[in-house]
């Protein structure tokens, strides 16, 4: 599941794709049917990448990516976000059995189910995360090749900056006196 570049914006419903960044803020595109593009302020808006979001767990926190993958692996229909709280709790006991039931509220569950319904039809939901496959290959390559550090020659000197003489300040007035 590749969720790189998908963010949740504080104060706005839904999910957004991070398109770019400019001086004013982040350029985001909505993942809903309208595909609205917005620019959010860097200083006042908080963005949360879906790759980085975790859910409170009893022993350790659970990654949202893993919970979404468990929901996708369920056989049958996934409950709607407007379903009863008991139905959502039963769903989360099934997909995230080690979540902390006191700290994870029904509103959090509704938000995650809503996000799942937004993401399930997108092609990036079914493709592999780029870091997962590359990370495994990089570890194998690092084990195969042990790179030796090249020693610096003992007579090498650090470059020295040459100082230039200070410029004289002009003492003439703009009034022409």
C-alpha positions in Angstrom: 0.0 0.0 0.0 1.6 3.2 -1.2 0.3 6.2 0.8 3.2 8.5 0.1 2.1 12.0 -0.4 -1.4 11.5 1.0 -2.1 13.9 3.9 -4.9 14.8 6.3 -5.3 18.5 6.9 -6.3 19.9 10.2 -9.7 21.6 10.1 -10.7 20.1 6.7 -12.6 16.9 6.0 -11.3 14.3 3.7 -7.8 13.4 2.4 -5.5 15.4 0.1 -2.7 14.6 -2.3 0.4 16.7 -1.8 1.1 18.2 -5.2 3.8 20.7 -4.4 5.0 23.5 -2.3 5.4 27.2 -2.9 6.2 30.3 -0.9 2.7 30.7 0.5 2.2 27.1 1.5 1.4 23.6 0.3 -0.5 22.9 -2.9 -3.0 20.1 -2.2 -5.5 18.3 -4.4 -8.6 16.7 -2.9 -9.0 12.9 -3.4 -12.8 13.2 -3.7 -14.7 13.4 -7.0 -14.4 17.2 -7.1 -10.5 17.2 -7.3 -10.4 20.7 -5.7 -6.9 22.2 -5.5 -6.1 24.4 -2.5 -3.1 26.2 -1.1 -2.7 26.0 2.6 -0.5 28.2 4.8 2.7 26.7 6.0 2.5 28.5 9.4 -1.1 27.9 10.3 -2.0 24.5 8.8 -1.0 21.2 10.2 -0.5 18.3 7.8 -0.3 14.7 8.8 1.0 12.1 6.4 -0.9 8.9 6.4 2.3 7.0 6.5 3.2 8.6 9.8 -0.1 8.3 11.6 -0.4 5.7 14.4 -3.2 4.4 16.5 -2.9 3.9 20.3 -2.1 0.3 21.1 -2.0 -1.6 24.4 1.7 -2.5 24.1 2.9 -0.4 21.2 1.3 2.0 18.7 -0.2 0.5 15.5 0.5 2.0 12.1 -2.4 3.3 10.2 -1.1 1.6 7.0 -1.3 -1.8 8.7 -4.8 -1.2 10.0 -6.0 -0.1 6.5 -4.4 -3.3 5.0 -6.2 -5.4 7.6 -9.5 -3.7 6.7 -8.8 -4.4 3.0 -8.1 -8.0 3.8 -11.5 -8.5 5.4 -14.0 -10.7 3.6 -17.3 -9.1 3.0 -18.7 -5.6 3.3 -16.9 -3.0 5.4 -19.2 -1.0 7.6 -20.0 2.6 6.7 -18.6 5.5 8.8 -22.2 6.3 9.8 -22.7 2.9 11.3 -23.5 2.4 15.0 -20.6 2.7 17.5 -20.9 -1.0 18.5 -20.5 -2.0 14.9 -17.4 0.1 14.5 -15.9 -1.2 17.8 -16.5 -4.8 16.6 -14.8 -4.0 13.3 -11.7 -2.5 15.1 -11.5 -5.5 17.5 -11.2 -7.6 14.3 -8.7 -5.5 12.3 -6.7 -4.1 15.2 -7.1 -6.5 18.1 -4.3 -4.8 20.2 -5.7 -1.2 20.0 -6.3 0.6 23.2 -10.1 0.7 23.6 -10.1 3.5 26.1 -7.9 5.9 24.0 -9.3 5.2 20.5 -12.6 6.9 20.3 -15.6 6.2 18.0 -14.9 9.4 16.2 -11.3 8.2 15.4 -12.8 4.9 14.1 -15.3 6.8 11.9 -12.4 8.9 10.4 -10.3 5.8 9.6 -13.3 4.0 8.0 -14.0 7.2 6.0 -10.4 7.3 4.8 -10.5 3.6 3.9 -13.6 4.2 1.7 -11.8 7.2 0.0 -8.6 5.2 -0.7 -9.9 1.8 -1.6 -10.7 2.7 -5.2 -7.4 4.5 -5.9 -4.6 2.7 -7.8 -2.1 3.7 -5.2 -4.0 1.7 -2.6 -3.1 -1.6 -4.3 0.5 -0.8 -5.3 3.5 -1.6 -3.0 5.1 1.1 -1.0 8.3 2.2 -2.7 10.4 2.2 0.5 9.5 -1.4 1.4 10.9 -3.1 -1.7 13.8 -0.8 -2.0 14.7 -1.1 1.7 15.0 -4.9 1.5 17.2 -4.7 -1.6 19.4 -2.0 0.0 20.0 -4.2 3.0 21.1 -7.1 0.8 23.3 -4.8 -1.3 24.9 -3.4 1.8 25.7 -6.8 3.2 27.2 -7.9 -0.1 29.4 -4.9 -0.6 31.4 -3.7 2.4 32.7 -0.3 1.4 36.0 0.7 2.9 36.4 4.3 3.9 39.1 6.1 1.9 41.7 7.5 4.3 42.7 11.1 3.9 46.3 11.8 3.0 48.3 13.1 6.0 49.7 16.1 4.1 46.2 17.4 3.0 45.5 20.9 4.3 42.1 22.5 4.7 41.4 25.3 2.2 42.1 28.8 3.5 39.8 31.7 2.7 41.6 34.7 1.5 40.4 37.9 3.1 39.8 40.9 0.9 40.3 44.5 2.1 37.3 46.2 3.6 35.4 48.5 1.3 35.4 52.2 2.1 32.0 53.6 3.0 30.8 56.6 1.1 30.4 59.6 3.3 28.5 61.9 0.9 25.0 63.0 1.7 22.1 62.5 -0.6 21.1 66.1 -0.3 24.3 67.2 -2.1 25.6 69.4 0.8 
